[in-house]
Amino acid sequence: MKVRKIPLRQCIGCMEQKPKKELIRIVKSKDGDIKLDITGKGNGRGAYICNNIECFKKMEKRKALNRAFQQEIDKEIYNQLHEELIKSGK
């Protein structure tokens, strides 16, 4: 019998490993646009975060996106992502 492995990803907020489907992907496109990728299928470099505001605040405080995308991320981008997270109902 073949055992199916569940893909795990690490939240850049709380640093816990969780199933990919439980996390929200933040994607940086080739154009440099950074946004939430609710589908998890968008093209570009991705980072994952838990589905809650607490992890978002931890990620923002630690500037985890700066490390994930290897560039300086403007405070305005964090604010935009925060609004998108609230609008998505997560």
Secondary structure, DSSP 4 states (H G I P E B T S, - for coil): -PPPPPPEEEBTTT--EEEGGGSEEEEE-TT--EEEETTS--SSEEEEE-SSHHHHHHHHHHTHHHHHTTS---HHHHHHHHHHHHHTT-
